[in-house]
Amino acid sequence: MTDQELLISLRKASRIIGEYLEPGPHDAEQTLSRLIAVLDNQDLALALDRLEKGHGLRFELPQLSAHCPHSLSVRRMSK
């Protein structure tokens, strides 16, 4: 799992919690089921372990054509 995918999963979970905290009636069981569907994932757990151990961030960079003057670099992050 890339860090982008990890962040997407965490944002989904955050959105689910935010929706639950909005005023109005809510179904706690459905909310919990939605959170489990997002967070109960072996790839997600491995990605979090990797980050906790300080192995830095993992990005998938777009392919750049030879005609593109821009260059991208990724800086390794550590604790």
N, C-alpha and C positions, 0 to 999 in steps of 0.2 A: 504494500500500500504506500503510495506516495504521500508526502505531507499535504499536498493539495486535497487528496481524497480524505485524509485524516481531518483536515479543517472543515471540509464539507460535512462530514459525519458529525463533528462537534457543533457546527452551526445548525444542522438539522435538529439535533437534540436540544440545543438552546431555544430554537424556534418552538419546538413542541412544549417545552416548559413555559415559555413566554405566553403561548396560547392558553395554557392551563391557568396561568396566573391572571389572565384578563378577567374582568368582572363578568358575572353570569354563571349559568349552570355548566358543570363540567362532569365528565365521566372519568373518574380516577383510574378505573380498570383499563379503559381504552387508552388513556394517556400512558400508563405504564406499559401496555402492550406495544405502543408506538415507540417508546423509548427503548425497550428491549430489542425491537426490530432494528433499530439504528445502532445501538451500542453493543449488543451481544454478538460480536464478530471477532473471530480469531485474528484476522489481519489487522483490525483496529487495535487489539490488545498487543500484538507484536510491534506495531508502529509506536504505540505509547511506551512500551518497554525500551525500544531503541532510543527514543528521545530522552527518557529518564536516565539511561546509561551514558548520555552525552555523546552519542554517535553523530550528532548534527542533524541537519535537515536534508531531506531527499526531494529533489524537484525533477519534474519532467519538463525540459525546455523545448519550445517549438523548434522545428527544423527551419533554419534560415536559408534562403536561396542565395546564390552567389551574387545576385543583383542587389541584395539588401545591405545597405551600408551600416546598419546597426549591429552592434555586438552585445551579447548578453554574458554576464558572468554571475556565478553563484558563489557567495561567500559562505564558507563552512562556519556554522554556528556551534559554539560549545558553551558549557555551563560556566 
